[in-house]
Amino acid sequence: MFNEKQYLSKISQLRNRYSNKIDFTGNEGYMRNYFLTRANLFHLAPEMVKDGNDFEFFKNILFYQSWSGIDEQQFDFVPEADIDGRLDFLVDIDEKPRIFCTYHLGSYRMLNLLLTNLGVNFSLVIDNHTVETQGEKFKRLIEEFKQEMNPKIKNEFKILNAESPSIGLQMMREIKSGRSLVFYIDGNTGVGGVHRHDDKLTQINFLGKKFFARKGIAFISHATQTPIIPVLSHRVGDVEVKVNFYDAIIPSKQTEREIYCQQTTQRIYDLFSDVLRKYPEQWEGWLYVHKYMDIPSLIRPLENVAVRFEELENNVHFTFDKQRFGVFSIREQAYVFDRNTYMSHTIAPNIKDMLVAFNWQPTITKDNIMDTLGNNYIPINHLLSKQIITINR
């Protein structure tokens, strides 16, 4: 039986961890991820950030991400999920497998346990890193869930490596043997990893921007004539999780495969976008969505800045655009990150200290900068040329 009091206590502790009282600015990894997330929001959906507080938004993403880890091990919470949509696929799923396509939104880790609870035989398709770091844990949790919740459940669960060269054949064999597949499409992994842009990807529109999405899910659907069932989860309050099984997308042999792949992938992301706009902080994909964006199409050429620091009057004031640029360090190397271009520029420790000083004063004079840098004008001219600092006019 679901122990609501115990569950709420866990969530309260987690919420306190990510509250405003905690300062992440000294953590190298957090700050780098924050600046990337801020850039992703700026390019894709700046309107989703309430009151422009993107740091609070970032912390809430981490909060919801960690919350999914709690649900994954809270077995008695699974039967409490509020399921929307039709489950008529259960009638013949052993003879006619389905492809379940989901996203890292809401209580996304619950789906594996939910399908197990429904008695579905399925294989989870995940990237190599996740296989190595979490594969055994997933198998253990499935077995523990069955033993604790219903020992009569006899479903089979397997894990497939999305980066295996033979993954296509493996997936077809799974479907032929009567086992369904589960994909997290927004993880976008596959043979070659996340950084490739090739014919295994299709370009779609996501939140009004060009986006590279893997088409392997739609490809397998068409090749095996297996329906795709999109599944979306989101939270309502602290103890309610809604899981929506959408109507199946039925492949047709009369539709050319490439057309089906593009149209189906676009349709899957359109469904996701509608829910994402309502619950944006519940999607952990903000942390890495830049890997699949068409970044060159977003970048606007910089104006040519011909100003030379040494030629300016000593009383000239400079400003630093803290919304566009962010300063962080990794293993003692300092960087300044440009939200507009996704580029990071290495900087010396004294340059970092100077840029951080803009947090406490809106402008700094040429004399102030010379006190820090002396007569070494090369680094400051580099900052001027990249518009990292500008003349305050």
GIQUI-V222938 format. One record per pair of residues at least 4 apart in sequence whose ideal C-beta (glycine too) atoms are under 7 Angstrom apart, sorted by sequence separation. I is the first residue (numbers start at 1). J is the second residue. If there is no record, write none. Layout:
i: [I	I]
j: [J	J]
This chain:
i: [3	4	5	6	7	8	9	10	11	12	13	14	15	18	27	28	29	30	31	32	33	34	35	36	37	38	39	40	41	42	49	53	54	55	56	57	58	59	60	61	62	63	64	67	68	70	83	89	92	93	104	110	111	112	113	114	126	128	129	130	131	134	135	136	137	138	139	140	141	142	143	144	145	146	147	166	167	168	169	170	171	172	173	175	189	192	197	215	216	217	218	219	220	236	255	256	257	258	259	260	261	262	263	264	265	266	267	268	269	270	272	273	275	276	285	289	295	312	321	329	347	349	350	351	352	353	357	364	366	367	368	369	370	377	378	379	380	381	382	17	41	49	93	103	115	126	130	146	162	174	189	205	206	221	235	255	290	320	329	338	347	364	383	384	24	25	71	102	161	164	175	188	205	220	235	236	358	373	383	24	41	115	146	160	174	203	204	221	276	327	328	337	357	373	41	49	203	233	234	89	102	191	203	204	233	251	327	328	335	336	160	171	190	233	335	160	201	202	217	325	326	335	336	369	112	201	231	232	325	335	41	201	202	231	325	333	334	124	200	201	231	324	325	142	197	200	249	324	334	354	38	41	200	229	230	324	229	139	249	334	354	229	336	139	228	34	37	138	158	227	228	227	350	156	227	350	34	37	135	167	190	188	246	327	112	116	163	165	188	190	225	93	94	162	163	90	131	162	163	185	225	327	351	81	116	222	327	363	112	116	131	163	221	348	78	113	117	185	81	126	128	119	121	183	78	120	121	122	123	124	125	127	128	222	320	71	78	119	123	126	127	228	322	72	116	123	125	71	75	79	219	222	230	320	68	71	78	116	222	232	68	69	232	18	68	116	230	234	299	345	218	219	299	218	221	232	319	18	319	18	234	318	125	215	218	317	318	218	235	295	317	15	172	234	317	14	171	175	316	215	315	316	123	172	175	318	14	172	213	290	314	336	14	314	312	11	14	123	125	213	121	122	125	121	122	123	124	125	121	122	202	10	120	122	127	202	204	205	127	204	202	206	325	204	207	7	206	310	73	309	72	320	7	75	112	319	111	309	318	319	309	318	3	75	308	318	319	2	75	318	1	2	309	316	317	307	2	97	213	305	100	102	104	212	305	97	99	100	103	211	97	98	99	100	101	102	103	104	211	212	305	95	97	103	104	185	211	94	99	101	209	210	307	302	93	210	195	194	186	188	101	99	111	99	99	111	110	108	107	99	101	105	106	98	101	105	106	107	97	98	99	100	101	102	103	105	106	114	101	102	98	100	110	107	106	89	98	82	84	87	82	85	86	89	81	82	83	84	85	85	86	45	81	83	44	44	43	101	103	105	105	106	105	106	105	105	104	104	104	64	64	65	61	64	60	61	57	61	61	11	8	8	7	48	4	45	41	44	40	37	40	37	40	43	39	33	36	43	35	35	32	31	42	32	28	39	28	38	28	35	39]
j: [7	8	9	10	11	12	13	14	15	16	17	18	19	22	31	32	33	34	35	36	37	38	39	40	41	42	43	44	45	46	53	57	58	59	60	61	62	63	64	65	66	67	68	71	72	74	87	93	96	97	108	114	115	116	117	118	130	132	133	134	135	138	139	140	141	142	143	144	145	146	147	148	149	150	151	170	171	172	173	174	175	176	177	179	193	196	201	219	220	221	222	223	224	240	259	260	261	262	263	264	265	266	267	268	269	270	271	272	273	274	276	277	279	280	289	293	299	316	325	333	351	353	354	355	356	357	361	368	370	371	372	373	374	381	382	383	384	385	386	22	46	54	98	108	120	131	135	151	167	179	194	210	211	226	240	260	295	325	334	343	352	369	388	389	30	31	77	108	167	170	181	194	211	226	241	242	364	379	389	31	48	122	153	167	181	210	211	228	283	334	335	344	364	380	49	57	211	241	242	98	111	200	212	213	242	260	336	337	344	345	170	181	200	243	345	171	212	213	228	336	337	346	347	380	124	213	243	244	337	347	54	214	215	244	338	346	347	138	214	215	245	338	339	157	212	215	264	339	349	369	54	57	216	245	246	340	246	157	267	352	372	248	355	159	248	55	58	159	179	248	249	249	372	179	250	373	58	61	159	191	214	213	271	352	138	142	189	191	214	216	251	120	121	189	190	118	159	190	191	213	253	355	379	110	145	251	356	392	142	146	161	193	251	379	110	145	149	217	114	159	161	153	155	217	113	155	156	157	158	159	160	162	163	257	355	107	114	155	159	162	163	264	358	109	153	160	162	109	113	117	257	260	268	358	107	110	117	155	261	271	108	109	272	59	109	157	271	275	340	386	260	261	341	261	264	275	362	62	363	63	279	363	171	261	264	363	364	265	282	342	364	63	220	282	365	63	220	224	365	265	365	366	174	223	226	369	66	224	265	342	366	388	67	367	366	67	70	179	181	269	178	179	182	179	180	181	182	183	180	181	261	70	180	182	187	262	265	266	189	266	265	269	388	269	273	74	273	377	141	377	141	389	77	145	182	389	182	380	389	390	381	390	76	148	381	391	392	76	149	392	76	77	384	391	392	384	80	175	292	384	180	182	184	292	385	178	180	181	184	292	179	180	181	182	183	184	185	186	293	294	387	178	180	186	187	268	294	178	183	185	293	294	391	387	180	297	291	291	285	292	217	217	231	220	221	233	233	233	233	226	228	232	233	226	229	233	234	235	226	227	228	229	230	231	232	234	235	243	231	232	229	231	241	241	241	229	248	240	242	245	241	244	245	248	241	242	243	244	245	246	247	207	243	245	207	209	209	268	272	275	276	279	279	282	282	283	283	284	285	281	282	284	281	284	281	284	281	286	287	238	238	239	239	280	239	280	286	289	286	286	289	287	290	293	290	287	290	298	326	328	328	328	339	330	328	339	329	339	330	337	342]
